[in-house]
Amino acid sequence: IAAWVISSITTTMTRLEMVAAQEERLLSRLQIFLMDLKIPRPLQWRVQRSAKNMLIEKRKNEPSDQLMSLISEPLRMEMHCAMYAPLLQHHPFFRSFSKLHPSLMRQVCHGAINKLCTNAGDVLFMEGDEPPVPQMYFVSDGGHLLYMRSQA
């Protein structure tokens, strides 16, 4: 058993080192790409920070994505409802909607929510923007959202 444990740890460590090396190569290529395009240095830093954060998020979510494919659709619906309904219910409309139409709320939580990871300084939209598909944003964790009106 001890040999199996040591072998498993060694395999896991090797895999982690390979993933880290691959991520470093990607970030290095990104840096060269940005410099070749003569992107201003402050924007380069923001892009690189965003890429690093997305790699971290991807690493966090990858195992759960694989595991979720093993779960039946009705259970996934229930799980998504448990994950997202509490956040949505901070809004009065969704609080009422959840009480009046629990089965529809489950469908909303399961099929209409996308997670979006942002970084400090990211602009989600500007006043007057009209997305092709209307959207709402709910902040689930992190800092604060800054809203500025144009001076026009």
Buried (B, 14 or more C-beta within 10 A) or exposed (E): EEEEEEEEEEEEEEEEEEEEEEBEEEBEEBBEEBEEEEBEEEEBEBBBEBBBEEBEEEEEEEEEEEEEEEEEEEEBBBBBBEBBBEBBBEEEEBEEBBEEEEEEBBEBBBEEBEEEBBBEEEEEEEEEEEEEEEEEEEEEEEEEEEEEEEEE
